[in-house]
């Protein structure tokens, strides 16, 4: 009887592990955008990685001599969740004005386009990034 109970527990643990792996692999898709990206201006690099159930981007490098209130280690993209193939939406923080905007990201090959929008999407600013790793 005890052996049957151990088998049931082992089976339950295996099922939960498989479900967790399946769910974590399909909800974020951070593997598509994960890694370090260089901004089109060459002024900064952001590293995208899973955070919670979303994707976040953290500033990992600022070109020497660039005047900015941004700080290395600062999270500038957060809560980016999939909205379709190679597309995410969440929030984008602009260190220049200290405000958080509605953010979008689209990945096409080796190019990532990010966009921050205000006023319900009436005013938007985009940046293009290339893989740095």
N, C-alpha and C positions, 0 to 999 in steps of 0.2 A: 504494500500500500504506500509506504514512504517513497519508494522508487518512482511510482506513478506521479506523486505530488511533485517530485523534483523535475521530472520530465515536463509536466505541465508548466511549471515556472520557467524552465529553460525555453520552452516553446513560446511562452508569452513574452519573454525578454527578447527573443529573436524577432518576433513579429513587430514589437514596438521599435526595435532598432531599424528594421527594414522600412517601416512606415516613416520614421524620422528622417532617414537618409533620402527616401523618395520625396518627401515633402520639402526638405531643405534644398534639394537639387532643382526643384521646379519652381519655387516661388521667387527667388531673387535673380538668378541667371547672372550673377556677378562675374562669372568666369569669362563672359564675353567682353566686359568692360574693365575687369580687374587689371591692376597694374599702374605704372606711372606714366603720366601724359604730360607733354610739353605744350604750353600755350603758344598760339601762332605768333605772338609778339616776342617769344623767347624770354619773357620776363619771369615766368614761374613754372613750377611743376606741381601737379596734384596726383596723389595716389588714391585710386578707387579700390575699395574692398568692401566685403559684406559687413554690415553692422546691424545687429538685430535681424529683423526680417526684411531689410532693405539694403541699399548700396549707399555708401558715404564717400566723399572725396575730401582728403586732408592735404593741405598745403605742405609740401615736403622740401621745397627749394625756392628761393627768390634770387634772381640774378643780382650779383653785387653791384651796388651803385643805384639800384632802382629805389626811388622814393615812394614808399607806400606804408599805410598803417597796418597792412597785413603782417601776420606773424607766422613763421614756420611752426607747424603743429596745429594750426587753426583749421577747424572743419568748415569748408566753404560750400559743400554740397551734402545734403542729408535727407534721409527718408525718401530716397529715390527708388521707386517701385516700378516694376515692369508695366508698360501700357500697351505693349505689342512687341513684335520681333525687333530686337535691337533698339528699343525705345524705353525710356524711363521718365517718370515725373515725380517731383517732390519739391524741395526747397533749395534755394541758392542764396548764400550770404555774400554780400558785397562789402569787403573790408573798407573800401573807399568811403562809403557813406554810412556804414554800420547798420544797414537795413537788410532784411531778409525778403526775398522775392519768390514768386512761383517759379520753379525751375523745371527744365526739360532737358533731356539728353537723347541724342540719336547717334548710333554707331553705324558707320558705313565703311567696311574694309578696315584700313588702318587710320581712319579719321573719325574723331569724336567731335560732335558739335553740341555745345551747351548753350542754353538760353535762359536768361532771367527776365521775367515780365512783371510789370506793375499795371495798375488800373485795369484789372480784368483782362490783361493781354493786349491792351491798346499800345503800350510802350514796351518794347522788348530790345534786349541787347544780346548779341550772340558772340561766341568765341569758338575758334576751331583749335583742336588739339591733335597732336600726333604722338604715337607711342614712343616713350623714352627708354623703355627697357627691352 
